[in-house]
């Protein structure tokens, strides 16, 4: 029996967002069903992500991923690590969003201490 490859007349036209620097995302249409979550426990925060994407936001590359396609998007209370596919180069319609992580927002947090770390003091405390 011969195997024939059936040609699909409907073309998939998703464009994966890739960049090595911040990307300004314009306000975009995105359906609730276009979001795929790695863990269901993040679903209560979905509205916050959708709000940010629909209003337009900045997508920052996540440096530890090294794939050029994973971005951090900051909401009001959470930071989302996402991959995002647009319908066109204008980026006004989002076809798919994959949420890889959802962390409490810690944007701009700096820890400053005026005491230098003393290795000898730390070793003394361990001995006690």
Rosetta constraint file for C-alpha pairs under 8 A:
AtomPair CA 13 CA 87 HARMONIC 6.15 0.50
AtomPair CA 13 CA 88 HARMONIC 7.55 0.50
AtomPair CA 14 CA 85 HARMONIC 5.58 0.50
AtomPair CA 14 CA 86 HARMONIC 5.57 0.50
AtomPair CA 14 CA 87 HARMONIC 5.13 0.50
AtomPair CA 14 CA 88 HARMONIC 7.24 0.50
AtomPair CA 14 CA 95 HARMONIC 6.69 0.50
AtomPair CA 15 CA 85 HARMONIC 5.02 0.50
AtomPair CA 15 CA 86 HARMONIC 5.03 0.50
AtomPair CA 15 CA 87 HARMONIC 6.24 0.50
AtomPair CA 15 CA 88 HARMONIC 6.64 0.50
AtomPair CA 15 CA 89 HARMONIC 7.41 0.50
AtomPair CA 16 CA 69 HARMONIC 7.18 0.50
AtomPair CA 16 CA 83 HARMONIC 7.48 0.50
AtomPair CA 16 CA 84 HARMONIC 5.94 0.50
AtomPair CA 16 CA 85 HARMONIC 4.35 0.50
AtomPair CA 16 CA 86 HARMONIC 6.52 0.50
AtomPair CA 17 CA 69 HARMONIC 5.91 0.50
AtomPair CA 17 CA 83 HARMONIC 7.24 0.50
AtomPair CA 17 CA 84 HARMONIC 5.79 0.50
AtomPair CA 17 CA 85 HARMONIC 5.97 0.50
AtomPair CA 17 CA 86 HARMONIC 7.22 0.50
AtomPair CA 18 CA 68 HARMONIC 5.21 0.50
AtomPair CA 18 CA 69 HARMONIC 4.47 0.50
AtomPair CA 18 CA 70 HARMONIC 7.78 0.50
AtomPair CA 19 CA 23 HARMONIC 7.33 0.50
AtomPair CA 19 CA 61 HARMONIC 7.16 0.50
AtomPair CA 19 CA 68 HARMONIC 5.38 0.50
AtomPair CA 19 CA 69 HARMONIC 6.62 0.50
AtomPair CA 20 CA 61 HARMONIC 6.33 0.50
AtomPair CA 20 CA 68 HARMONIC 5.72 0.50
AtomPair CA 21 CA 60 HARMONIC 6.74 0.50
AtomPair CA 21 CA 61 HARMONIC 6.20 0.50
AtomPair CA 22 CA 58 HARMONIC 6.66 0.50
AtomPair CA 22 CA 59 HARMONIC 5.65 0.50
AtomPair CA 22 CA 60 HARMONIC 4.56 0.50
AtomPair CA 22 CA 61 HARMONIC 6.26 0.50
AtomPair CA 23 CA 58 HARMONIC 5.72 0.50
AtomPair CA 23 CA 59 HARMONIC 5.15 0.50
AtomPair CA 23 CA 60 HARMONIC 6.57 0.50
AtomPair CA 24 CA 56 HARMONIC 7.58 0.50
AtomPair CA 24 CA 57 HARMONIC 6.07 0.50
AtomPair CA 24 CA 58 HARMONIC 4.60 0.50
AtomPair CA 24 CA 59 HARMONIC 6.36 0.50
AtomPair CA 25 CA 53 HARMONIC 7.53 0.50
AtomPair CA 25 CA 56 HARMONIC 5.24 0.50
AtomPair CA 25 CA 57 HARMONIC 5.20 0.50
AtomPair CA 25 CA 58 HARMONIC 5.75 0.50
AtomPair CA 25 CA 59 HARMONIC 6.86 0.50
AtomPair CA 25 CA 91 HARMONIC 7.03 0.50
AtomPair CA 26 CA 55 HARMONIC 7.41 0.50
AtomPair CA 26 CA 56 HARMONIC 4.44 0.50
AtomPair CA 26 CA 57 HARMONIC 6.74 0.50
AtomPair CA 26 CA 91 HARMONIC 6.81 0.50
AtomPair CA 26 CA 92 HARMONIC 6.39 0.50
AtomPair CA 27 CA 53 HARMONIC 6.41 0.50
AtomPair CA 27 CA 54 HARMONIC 4.94 0.50
AtomPair CA 27 CA 55 HARMONIC 4.67 0.50
AtomPair CA 27 CA 56 HARMONIC 3.84 0.50
AtomPair CA 27 CA 57 HARMONIC 7.50 0.50
AtomPair CA 27 CA 92 HARMONIC 6.25 0.50
AtomPair CA 28 CA 53 HARMONIC 6.25 0.50
AtomPair CA 28 CA 54 HARMONIC 4.82 0.50
AtomPair CA 28 CA 55 HARMONIC 7.04 0.50
AtomPair CA 28 CA 56 HARMONIC 6.64 0.50
AtomPair CA 28 CA 91 HARMONIC 6.81 0.50
AtomPair CA 28 CA 92 HARMONIC 4.18 0.50
AtomPair CA 28 CA 93 HARMONIC 5.09 0.50
AtomPair CA 28 CA 94 HARMONIC 6.50 0.50
AtomPair CA 29 CA 54 HARMONIC 5.96 0.50
AtomPair CA 29 CA 92 HARMONIC 6.18 0.50
AtomPair CA 29 CA 93 HARMONIC 4.72 0.50
AtomPair CA 29 CA 94 HARMONIC 6.06 0.50
AtomPair CA 30 CA 34 HARMONIC 6.77 0.50
AtomPair CA 30 CA 50 HARMONIC 7.25 0.50
AtomPair CA 30 CA 53 HARMONIC 7.64 0.50
AtomPair CA 30 CA 54 HARMONIC 6.82 0.50
AtomPair CA 30 CA 93 HARMONIC 6.24 0.50
AtomPair CA 30 CA 94 HARMONIC 5.11 0.50
AtomPair CA 30 CA 95 HARMONIC 6.86 0.50
AtomPair CA 31 CA 35 HARMONIC 7.65 0.50
AtomPair CA 31 CA 94 HARMONIC 7.95 0.50
AtomPair CA 32 CA 50 HARMONIC 7.56 0.50
AtomPair CA 34 CA 94 HARMONIC 7.79 0.50
AtomPair CA 34 CA 95 HARMONIC 6.08 0.50
AtomPair CA 34 CA 96 HARMONIC 4.69 0.50
AtomPair CA 34 CA 97 HARMONIC 6.12 0.50
AtomPair CA 35 CA 96 HARMONIC 5.89 0.50
AtomPair CA 35 CA 97 HARMONIC 4.71 0.50
AtomPair CA 35 CA 98 HARMONIC 5.92 0.50
AtomPair CA 35 CA 99 HARMONIC 7.28 0.50
AtomPair CA 36 CA 96 HARMONIC 7.56 0.50
AtomPair CA 36 CA 97 HARMONIC 6.13 0.50
AtomPair CA 36 CA 98 HARMONIC 4.80 0.50
AtomPair CA 36 CA 99 HARMONIC 6.17 0.50
AtomPair CA 37 CA 42 HARMONIC 7.24 0.50
AtomPair CA 37 CA 43 HARMONIC 7.35 0.50
AtomPair CA 37 CA 98 HARMONIC 6.04 0.50
AtomPair CA 37 CA 99 HARMONIC 4.92 0.50
AtomPair CA 37 CA 100 HARMONIC 6.91 0.50
AtomPair CA 38 CA 98 HARMONIC 7.54 0.50
AtomPair CA 38 CA 99 HARMONIC 6.10 0.50
AtomPair CA 38 CA 100 HARMONIC 5.74 0.50
AtomPair CA 38 CA 101 HARMONIC 7.52 0.50
AtomPair CA 39 CA 43 HARMONIC 7.80 0.50
AtomPair CA 42 CA 46 HARMONIC 6.93 0.50
AtomPair CA 42 CA 102 HARMONIC 6.55 0.50
AtomPair CA 45 CA 49 HARMONIC 6.86 0.50
AtomPair CA 45 CA 78 HARMONIC 7.74 0.50
AtomPair CA 46 CA 50 HARMONIC 6.24 0.50
AtomPair CA 47 CA 51 HARMONIC 5.99 0.50
AtomPair CA 48 CA 52 HARMONIC 6.38 0.50
AtomPair CA 48 CA 75 HARMONIC 5.83 0.50
AtomPair CA 48 CA 76 HARMONIC 6.94 0.50
AtomPair CA 48 CA 78 HARMONIC 7.84 0.50
AtomPair CA 49 CA 53 HARMONIC 6.30 0.50
AtomPair CA 49 CA 73 HARMONIC 7.73 0.50
AtomPair CA 49 CA 74 HARMONIC 7.89 0.50
AtomPair CA 49 CA 75 HARMONIC 6.04 0.50
AtomPair CA 49 CA 80 HARMONIC 7.25 0.50
AtomPair CA 50 CA 54 HARMONIC 5.93 0.50
AtomPair CA 51 CA 55 HARMONIC 6.10 0.50
AtomPair CA 51 CA 75 HARMONIC 7.90 0.50
AtomPair CA 52 CA 56 HARMONIC 6.06 0.50
AtomPair CA 52 CA 57 HARMONIC 6.00 0.50
AtomPair CA 52 CA 73 HARMONIC 7.82 0.50
AtomPair CA 52 CA 74 HARMONIC 7.54 0.50
AtomPair CA 52 CA 75 HARMONIC 5.94 0.50
AtomPair CA 53 CA 57 HARMONIC 6.18 0.50
AtomPair CA 57 CA 73 HARMONIC 7.33 0.50
AtomPair CA 58 CA 73 HARMONIC 6.53 0.50
AtomPair CA 58 CA 74 HARMONIC 7.90 0.50
AtomPair CA 59 CA 71 HARMONIC 5.52 0.50
AtomPair CA 59 CA 72 HARMONIC 5.64 0.50
AtomPair CA 59 CA 73 HARMONIC 5.13 0.50
AtomPair CA 60 CA 71 HARMONIC 5.10 0.50
AtomPair CA 60 CA 72 HARMONIC 5.02 0.50
AtomPair CA 60 CA 73 HARMONIC 6.63 0.50
AtomPair CA 61 CA 68 HARMONIC 6.73 0.50
AtomPair CA 61 CA 69 HARMONIC 7.32 0.50
AtomPair CA 61 CA 70 HARMONIC 5.98 0.50
AtomPair CA 61 CA 71 HARMONIC 4.36 0.50
AtomPair CA 61 CA 72 HARMONIC 6.17 0.50
AtomPair CA 62 CA 66 HARMONIC 7.52 0.50
AtomPair CA 62 CA 68 HARMONIC 7.98 0.50
AtomPair CA 62 CA 70 HARMONIC 5.79 0.50
AtomPair CA 62 CA 71 HARMONIC 5.23 0.50
AtomPair CA 62 CA 72 HARMONIC 6.00 0.50
AtomPair CA 62 CA 81 HARMONIC 7.47 0.50
AtomPair CA 65 CA 70 HARMONIC 6.68 0.50
AtomPair CA 69 CA 83 HARMONIC 5.95 0.50
AtomPair CA 69 CA 84 HARMONIC 7.80 0.50
AtomPair CA 70 CA 81 HARMONIC 6.45 0.50
AtomPair CA 70 CA 82 HARMONIC 5.54 0.50
AtomPair CA 70 CA 83 HARMONIC 5.05 0.50
AtomPair CA 71 CA 80 HARMONIC 7.94 0.50
AtomPair CA 71 CA 81 HARMONIC 5.47 0.50
AtomPair CA 71 CA 82 HARMONIC 5.36 0.50
AtomPair CA 71 CA 83 HARMONIC 6.41 0.50
AtomPair CA 72 CA 79 HARMONIC 6.35 0.50
AtomPair CA 72 CA 80 HARMONIC 5.46 0.50
AtomPair CA 72 CA 81 HARMONIC 4.55 0.50
AtomPair CA 72 CA 82 HARMONIC 6.39 0.50
AtomPair CA 73 CA 79 HARMONIC 5.71 0.50
AtomPair CA 73 CA 80 HARMONIC 5.22 0.50
AtomPair CA 73 CA 81 HARMONIC 6.52 0.50
AtomPair CA 73 CA 82 HARMONIC 7.38 0.50
AtomPair CA 74 CA 78 HARMONIC 6.14 0.50
AtomPair CA 74 CA 79 HARMONIC 4.42 0.50
AtomPair CA 74 CA 80 HARMONIC 6.30 0.50
AtomPair CA 74 CA 105 HARMONIC 7.14 0.50
AtomPair CA 74 CA 107 HARMONIC 7.93 0.50
AtomPair CA 75 CA 79 HARMONIC 5.94 0.50
AtomPair CA 75 CA 80 HARMONIC 7.61 0.50
AtomPair CA 75 CA 105 HARMONIC 7.62 0.50
AtomPair CA 76 CA 105 HARMONIC 7.54 0.50
AtomPair CA 77 CA 104 HARMONIC 6.18 0.50
AtomPair CA 77 CA 105 HARMONIC 5.12 0.50
AtomPair CA 78 CA 102 HARMONIC 6.49 0.50
AtomPair CA 78 CA 103 HARMONIC 5.50 0.50
AtomPair CA 78 CA 104 HARMONIC 4.54 0.50
AtomPair CA 78 CA 105 HARMONIC 4.30 0.50
AtomPair CA 79 CA 102 HARMONIC 5.77 0.50
AtomPair CA 79 CA 103 HARMONIC 5.17 0.50
AtomPair CA 79 CA 104 HARMONIC 6.15 0.50
AtomPair CA 79 CA 105 HARMONIC 5.18 0.50
AtomPair CA 79 CA 106 HARMONIC 7.83 0.50
AtomPair CA 80 CA 99 HARMONIC 6.75 0.50
AtomPair CA 80 CA 100 HARMONIC 7.50 0.50
AtomPair CA 80 CA 101 HARMONIC 5.66 0.50
AtomPair CA 80 CA 102 HARMONIC 4.59 0.50
AtomPair CA 80 CA 103 HARMONIC 6.43 0.50
AtomPair CA 81 CA 99 HARMONIC 5.96 0.50
AtomPair CA 81 CA 100 HARMONIC 5.35 0.50
AtomPair CA 81 CA 101 HARMONIC 4.88 0.50
AtomPair CA 81 CA 102 HARMONIC 6.41 0.50
AtomPair CA 82 CA 97 HARMONIC 6.56 0.50
AtomPair CA 82 CA 98 HARMONIC 5.42 0.50
AtomPair CA 82 CA 99 HARMONIC 4.56 0.50
AtomPair CA 82 CA 100 HARMONIC 5.56 0.50
AtomPair CA 82 CA 101 HARMONIC 7.18 0.50
AtomPair CA 83 CA 97 HARMONIC 5.77 0.50
AtomPair CA 83 CA 98 HARMONIC 5.13 0.50
AtomPair CA 83 CA 99 HARMONIC 6.74 0.50
AtomPair CA 83 CA 100 HARMONIC 7.64 0.50
AtomPair CA 84 CA 94 HARMONIC 7.31 0.50
AtomPair CA 84 CA 95 HARMONIC 7.93 0.50
AtomPair CA 84 CA 96 HARMONIC 5.93 0.50
AtomPair CA 84 CA 97 HARMONIC 4.56 0.50
AtomPair CA 84 CA 98 HARMONIC 6.43 0.50
AtomPair CA 85 CA 94 HARMONIC 6.00 0.50
AtomPair CA 85 CA 95 HARMONIC 5.64 0.50
AtomPair CA 85 CA 96 HARMONIC 5.11 0.50
AtomPair CA 85 CA 97 HARMONIC 6.36 0.50
AtomPair CA 86 CA 91 HARMONIC 5.55 0.50
AtomPair CA 86 CA 92 HARMONIC 7.52 0.50
AtomPair CA 86 CA 93 HARMONIC 5.82 0.50
AtomPair CA 86 CA 94 HARMONIC 4.34 0.50
AtomPair CA 86 CA 95 HARMONIC 5.28 0.50
AtomPair CA 86 CA 96 HARMONIC 7.04 0.50
AtomPair CA 87 CA 91 HARMONIC 6.87 0.50
AtomPair CA 87 CA 92 HARMONIC 7.78 0.50
AtomPair CA 87 CA 93 HARMONIC 5.52 0.50
AtomPair CA 87 CA 94 HARMONIC 5.86 0.50
AtomPair CA 87 CA 95 HARMONIC 5.66 0.50
AtomPair CA 88 CA 92 HARMONIC 7.45 0.50
AtomPair CA 88 CA 93 HARMONIC 7.10 0.50
AtomPair CA 118 CA 122 HARMONIC 6.39 0.50
AtomPair CA 119 CA 123 HARMONIC 6.24 0.50
AtomPair CA 120 CA 124 HARMONIC 6.25 0.50
AtomPair CA 121 CA 125 HARMONIC 6.31 0.50
AtomPair CA 122 CA 126 HARMONIC 6.39 0.50
AtomPair CA 123 CA 127 HARMONIC 6.49 0.50
AtomPair CA 124 CA 128 HARMONIC 6.70 0.50
